[in-house]
Amino acid sequence: MPQVKEIFRTMDYGPAPEANQDVIAWLAAKKDGFGHFIGGEFVPSKDGAAFDVFNPATGAKLAQVAQGGKAEIDAAVESARKAFGPWSALPGDTRARYLYALARLLQKRERFFSVLETMDNGKPIRESRDIDIPLVVRHYYHHAGWAELIESEFPNHKPVGVCGQIIPWNFPLLMLAWKVAPALAAGNTVVLKPAEFTPLTALAFAELCREAGLPAGVVNIVTGDGRTGALITEHPGIDKVAFTGSTEVGRIIRKATAGSGKKLSLELGGKSPFIVFDDADLDSAVEGIVDAIWFNQGQVCCAGSRLLVHEAVAERMHAKLKARLETLRVGDPLDKATDMGAIVDAVQLDRIRSLVEQGRTEGAACWQPSIAVPEKGLFFPPTLMTNVAPAATIAQEEIFGPVLVSMTFRTPDEAVQLANNSRYGLAASIWSESINVALDCAARLKAGVVWVNSTNLFDAAAGFGGYRESGFGREGGREGLYEYLAPAWEKKAEEPAPARKVDFSVTPAAETPAVVSGVPRFDRTAKLYIGGKQTRPDGGYSYTLYAANGAAVGQAGLGNRKDIRNAVEAAGKATSWSGVAGHNRAQVLYYVAENLEARTDEFTHRIASLVDGNEDAAREEVAASVRRLAFYAAHADKYDGQVHSTRSRHVTLAMNEPWGTMAICCPDEAPLLAFVSLVAPAIAMGNRVVVVPSPAHALVATDFYQVLDTSDVPGGVVNIVTGDRESLAKTIADHDDISAFWYFGTAEGSKEVEQRSTGNLKATWVNYGRAVRWADAQQGQGREFLRRATQVKNIWVPYGE
């Protein structure tokens, strides 16, 4: 044994193993295997199917776990449905007590859960003990508070219902808490599937649910592989699906739930940039990188896997990184002196090795430290790849392992361009001693979470989630609660939306009047409106529109795929609108309202002639449209973000940002009011829109673009393409440069929009063919529209020396 003076001289760490006899005893007591937790009881699979769970650090079998099938999912959903009524009817403060009890029980058993998590997952005990489990406890405490406040803080909202939740293997218990805690706080019940590699802490949590006295059926846990998850997402009794995992599986789930009416939130993959400017504290940045990419062996969706470093300091940065990597310890995860543990499974280890080899093949230089790596178990050394091209596979694909790829930049603009050169947008980290540089960069990054001079900071009070193909929806904070609530009126809406059959034939209409009082009239052709200009449709065709009495009243352009392309390009060029102050956008909207009101008689006559001839109803619709424009003008500079109350000595800014380019398909009812109710909140929040108006009432929209022309609306902010809504909706859903799509039409169209929007995983809002009472302030306007017109970016800024 070395003497103390020798240890002080070499600073070598000795072994510091964490005791695990309590976990071993618990597992031994379950030697016959774990069943599913359904209706408050543990039950085996009806067909006896099961699979083994292993310790990735040693290869030792830990337990046998039941494989869930259709019978088990049916039983779990039935149990959750039965429990939903009584649970959602409980006062919020009563639900809060259950959540508080879960928090306390977890807190009392922190060490047990930490050890179990490490044995099951392979992550170092320091991470399980000091990061994962304390955050789990924090989420239940935090959401106990939300349960107390749900009625007052979320008025006119109701719980969604039965929630199907599918969680990954990298943070097994923490991901469970991120999903179960808000679901229960909002009054929902749960059917959850843990990852097949790491189900054990979820099953231990199920025992805590019984100990806390949670009513049977409120939480149900069914174990199994991807087949079990598919049964959950496809089950007709599930009202909401929450998934954390790969983007590829996220796409499958988006398609599987399309048209079902299920609410969906997806937290998917990432390729997060770690940006180091030349004025950064390089030593601090090195420690940040260690936390960003070698934390949990890089098996983190928001891992800072792309190092973007200013070329002036790149050589020094790489040298410091290499020196730091030589001090990392890879080995037994239960050793408290271990920095990196085991990869979760052989399949994942093979993927990491394959991608690193591909990086070498594509010209990258691979460097690994000379530290010891255990031969037994699933281990991979910390790896640095340099000389990486921005388009290289390892720079674009999520490796999900302890591999850092490094690239250089010269200017802040180039740094932002490289950072955004990804289909993902989950997180980013910025290192600079200049707060101006850091915040300017943070505002321009396409990422849902940005850490300034820090990395991998999490708290239950701050939302977490991504942009682009990193998914949609948020977990944590106020924004995360919305994922488990729905507007009360929406829960009751069953009336089908009226639909007018439209003939898109391009042959001339014999009924079209050619003369007025014996004099040939000037034909006013209603064109498309793209980039602030009236333009003919690309195909050169128009279709005839008819009044309610059957008389032809005019023609509108028959837009096609190329017209949508042109409109999206025009919207993409109008990016300055997103940077305009809310006050200035408000003034433009007020101007639109003023000019619309001045043309009340004209729009009244147009609406009445197209709809039902009722001039009084049409005049009220115009007046309601003016009021709605004023409503969103008023909100343009008042729909604020907030500063979340997270860690001390941190400012955590929750900023509402526009999606960018949005698409909107309007319904057939209330042709002017629906159009305004959808377009106004979108542009008030800084979006640029491509709008397809009601095909039957397109002339209302083509009249409206004359109002836009006289109201200082910049070209490209509102683009109007008339024609077949269902055909154009398919093109829009397929378009990867559209970030969000609101569709209000038929049930079939809603399903197709959701199915086709999987390419870039754009956020969608569809009506499933149900009618909206646009004149009703509860349904046709409000914060729900503003919330859906924005995405939340959380920026973490630590302060102090």
DRENGU-572637 format. One record per residue (C-alpha): residue in one letter; x, y, z. Coordinates in steps of 0.2 Angstrom, whole numbers, plus 5000, padded with zeros to 4 digits. Example, Ala and Ser with C-alpha at 12.3 -4.5 7.8 and 13.67 -1.06 7.14 Angstrom:
<nodes>
A506249785039 S506849955036 
</nodes>
This chain:
<nodes>
M500050005000 P500750174995 Q501250295009 V500350465011 K501950565006 E501950464990 I500150494986 F500450684989 R501950674977 T501050584963 M499250644967 D498650464961 Y496850424967 G496550264976 P495050154974 A493450234982 P492050104978 E490250144983 A489450014993 N488049924983 Q487549784995 D485749854998 V485449864979 I486149684977 A484949624991 W483449714983 L483849624966 A484149464975 A482349474982 K481749494964 K482649344957 D481049274950 G480949434939 F480049594938 G478249614932 H477349764925 F476649894936 I474849904931 G473349964942 G474449974957 E475049794956 F476549704949 V475949574936 P476849464924 S476649464905 K475149354900 D476249254888 G477749244900 A478949344889 A480449424897 F482149484894 D483749504904 V484549664910 F486449674912 N487749784920 P488649864906 A490249894916 T490449704920 G489249614909 A488449534924 K486549494923 L485549604935 A483849554933 Q482449474922 V481049594916 A479349564908 Q479149604890 G477549694887 G476349654873 K474649704868 A473749624883 E474849724895 I474649894886 D472749864885 A472649834903 A473749984908 V472750104897 E471150034904 S471850054922 A472450234918 R470750274910 K469850214925 A470950314937 F470850474926 G469150534931 P469450534950 W471250594949 S470850744938 A469350784949 L470450794965 P470850974970 G472551034965 D473251044983 T472750864985 R473750804970 A475150914976 R475250814992 Y475550654982 L476950734972 Y477750804988 A477650624996 L478550554980 A479850694982 R480150655000 L480250464998 L481550484983 Q482550604994 K482650475008 R483250344996 E484450454985 R485950334988 F484950174984 F484250254968 S485950324963 V486850154965 L485450064956 E485550194942 T487450174940 M487349984940 D485949984927 N486650124916 G488550124918 K488650304922 P489850364936 I489150364953 R489650544956 E488450594942 S487050484948 R487250544966 D487650724963 I486650764947 D485350644942 I484450594958 P484450774966 L483650834949 V482350704950 V481850754968 R481850934962 H480650894948 Y479350824960 Y479450964973 H479351094959 H477851004951 A476950984968 G476951174968 W476251184950 A474851064956 E474351184970 L474251324957 I473651244941 E471851314942 S472351494945 E473951494933 F473151394919 P471351454918 N470151374906 H471351224903 K471051044907 P472150894908 V472350804892 G471950624898 V472950464898 C474750504893 G475850374885 Q477650414889 I479250334882 I480950374889 P482750334884 W484150244893 N485350384896 F484450464911 P483250334916 L482550404932 L482750584927 M481750564911 L480450474920 A480250624932 W480250754918 K478750664911 V477750594926 A477850744937 P477050874926 A475850744919 L475250704937 A475250894942 A474050934928 G472850794933 N473350664919 T473650484922 V475150394914 V475650234905 L477550244904 K478850124896 P480650134901 A482050094890 E482349904888 F484249934893 T483850024909 P482149984917 L482649954935 T482450124943 A480750144935 L480249984943 A480950044960 F479950204957 A478350104955 E478650034973 L478750214979 C477150254971 R476250114981 E477250174997 A476650354994 G474850294992 L474650354975 P472850294969 A472950134958 G473050164939 V473750344941 V475450284936 N475750124926 I477450054920 V477549924906 T479249864902 G479849804885 D480749854869 G480249954854 R478749844850 T478049894867 G478250074863 A477450064847 L475949984855 I475750134866 T475950264853 E474650174842 H473350134856 P471750224853 G471550254872 I473050364873 D472750554873 K474450614873 V476150544868 A477850604876 F479350534868 T481250564871 G482450474860 S483150474843 T482550584828 E482250424818 V481050354830 G480250524833 R479750524814 I478950354816 I477950414831 R477450574821 K476750464807 A475950334819 T474950474829 A474450574813 G472650614812 S472250524829 G472050684839 K473450634851 K474450784858 L476250754855 S477850814862 L479550754855 E481250784863 L482450714850 G484350704845 G485550844845 K487250894838 S487551044850 P488951174846 F490151224859 I490851394854 V492451464861 F492851644856 D494651704857 D494351814873 A493651664882 D494451594898 L495251444890 D495551344906 S493651364911 A493151324893 V494151164894 E493251114910 G491551154902 I492051044887 V492350894899 D490650924906 A489850954889 I490450794880 W491250674892 F489850684905 N488850524905 Q490150454892 G489350584879 Q487750484879 V486750654881 C485550724868 C486250894872 A488050854873 G489250984866 S489950874853 R490451004840 L491851114846 L491951274837 V493451374842 H494151534836 E495651494825 A496851614834 V496651504850 A496251334842 E498051264844 R498151314863 M496451254866 H496751084858 A498451074868 K497451114884 L496150984880 K497350844877 A498250884893 R496550874902 L496050714894 E497650634900 T496950654918 L495250574916 R494950404924 V493950274914 G493350124924 D492150054937 P490650174938 L490450134956 D492150204960 K491950384966 A493550424958 T492950374941 D492650514928 M491950404914 G490950244915 A490350114903 I489350134887 V487550074889 D487549924877 A488649834864 V487549904850 Q487950084855 L489750044857 D489849974840 R489050124833 I490250244841 R491750144835 S491050144817 L490750324816 V492450364823 E493250254810 Q492150344796 G492850504803 R494550444800 T494150384783 E493450554778 G495150644783 A494950684802 A496350664814 C495950554829 W496750584846 Q496450474861 P497350494878 S498550364884 I497550324900 A497050154904 V495350084898 P494649924906 E494649774894 K493149694902 G491449794900 L490849914887 F492050054888 F492750184875 P494050314878 P493750504877 T494150554859 L494550714850 M494350734832 T495250874823 N495350934805 V493550904803 A492550974788 P490851054792 A490050934780 A490950774787 T489850634794 I490450654811 A490050844811 Q488250814806 E487750644813 E487450624832 I488750494838 F488050484856 G489650444863 P491250524871 V491850594854 L492150784852 V492350844834 S493351014832 M493151154819 T493851334818 F493051494814 R493651674811 T492251794815 P490651784825 D489551774810 E490551624804 A490351544821 V488451564820 Q488351494803 L489351344808 A488351314823 N486751324814 N487451214800 S486451064807 R484750994805 Y484650984824 G484351124837 L484351064854 A485651164864 A487251264863 S488651334874 I489551494871 W491151544880 S491751734879 E492151864892 S491151984882 I489351984887 N488852074871 V489651944860 A488951804870 L487151864870 D487151924852 C487751744847 A486451664859 A485051764850 R485551704833 L485751524837 K484451404832 A484351304848 G483051284862 V484351304876 V485951414876 W487251414890 V488351564892 N490051514900 S489251364907 T488551194900 N487351064905 L486351164917 F484651104921 D483251144933 A481351104934 A480951284933 A481651304916 G480951224900 F482051104890 G481751064872 G482351094854 Y482151174837 R482151094820 E482350904820 S482750904839 G480850904841 F479551014848 G478751044865 R479651084881 E479950984897 G480051084914 G479451254919 R477851334914 E478051294896 G478251114900 L476551114909 Y475651164893 E476151004886 Y474950914898 L473551034897 A472251084883 P471051224882 A469451174890 W468351214874 E469551104864 K469150954875 K467250984871 A467351024853 E466450894842 E465551004829 P466250964812 A466851114802 P465751164788 A466551134771 R466051204754 K466351094739 V467351194726 D467551154708 F469351184703 S469051164685 V469951284674 T468651284660 P467751454658 A466151474668 A464651504657 E463751594671 T465051734673 P464251904668 A465251984655 V464252154654 V463552284667 S462152384661 G462552344643 V464352404644 P465752274645 R466552274661 F468452284666 D468852114672 R469852124689 T470851964690 A471251914708 K473051864708 L474151784721 Y475151894733 I476951844735 G478351954741 G477252114743 K476752094724 Q475252034715 T475751894704 R474951774692 P474951584697 D476451484690 G475251374681 G474351514673 Y472651444678 S471251514688 Y469651434695 T467851514697 L467151554713 Y465251564716 A464051654728 A462951554740 N461551574728 G462551484714 A463051644704 A464851654698 V465651804706 G467451794700 Q469051694698 A470551664709 G472251604704 L472551414705 G474151404715 N475351254713 R476951184721 K478051314713 D476951454719 I477151384737 R479051384734 N479051564728 A478051614743 V479251524755 E480751604747 A479951774749 A479551744767 G481351684769 K481951854762 A480851954775 T481951904790 S482052084796 W480252074801 S480751954815 G482052074822 V480852224822 A480352284839 G478652224845 H478052404846 N478452434828 R477452274823 A476052334834 Q475952494824 V475852404808 L474452294814 Y473552444820 Y473752524803 V473052364795 A471552374807 E471252554803 N471252524784 L470152374785 E468852474795 A468852604782 R468352474769 T466952404780 D465652424767 E466652334753 F467152184764 T465352174771 H464652154753 R465952034748 I465751914763 A463851924762 S463851884743 L464951734746 V464251664761 D462451684764 G461851854759 N461651914777 E462352094777 D462152114796 A463151954800 A464452004787 R464652184794 E464852104812 E466251984805 V467152134798 A467052234815 A467652074824 S469152064812 V469552244816 R469452204835 R470552054833 L471852144823 A471952274837 F471952134850 Y473552064843 A474252234840 A474152264858 H474952094862 A476452124850 D477452204863 K476652124878 Y476851934876 D478451934886 G479651794891 Q480151784909 V481651754920 H481551584927 S481951554946 T483251424944 R484951414952 S485651554963 R486751674954 H486051634937 V484951734926 T483951604916 L483051704902 A481551614894 M481351714877 N479851694865 E480551684848 P479551674831 W479651514822 G480251604806 T479251554791 M477551484795 A476151414784 I474351434787 C472851344779 C471251434783 P469451354786 D467951384776 E466951464790 A467051654794 P468151684779 L468851854785 L468851834803 A469651654803 F470951724791 V471351874802 S471251764818 L472651654811 V473751774802 A473751914815 P474551824830 A475851744819 I476451904812 A476251994828 M477551874835 G478751914821 N478451764809 R478251774791 V476751684784 V476251584768 V474351584769 V473151474759 P471451554762 S469751464761 P469651404743 A467751444742 H468051624749 A469751664742 L469151834735 V469051894753 A470851864755 T471351934738 D470352094743 F471352094760 Y473052104751 Q472552274745 V472352324764 L474052254767 D474752354752 T474152514760 S474652474778 D476552474778 V476652284779 P478452234772 G478452124757 G478651944761 V477851954778 V476151894772 N476051794756 I474451734750 V474251584738 T472451534733 G471851374726 D471551194732 R471851194750 E472151004752 S473350994737 L474351144743 A474351084761 K475350924755 T476651034747 I476751144763 A476950994774 D478350924763 H479251084763 D480851084774 D481051274775 I479351294784 S479551284803 A477751274809 F476151234800 W474351284806 Y473051184796 F471151214798 G470151114786 T469550934785 A469950784796 E470750694782 G471850844778 S472350854796 K472950674796 E473950704780 V474750864786 E475350774802 Q476050624792 R476950734779 S477750854792 T478950724797 G480350774785 N480950924796 L479850884810 K478951044809 A477751094823 T475951074817 W474251134824 V472751054816 N470851054819 Y470550874815 G469050934805 R468151014820 A467351184819 V468051334829 R466851474834 W467951614828 A466851754835 D467051674852 A468551754862 Q468851594871 Q469051494855 G469551614841 Q470851724850 G472051724865 R473751664872 E473551494865 F473751574848 L475251674854 R476051524862 R475851424846 A476651564836 T478251554846 Q479551434852 V480451464869 K482351484870 N483051474887 I484751564889 W485751524905 V486851664911 P487851644927 Y488551794935 G489851834948 E491751794950 
</nodes>
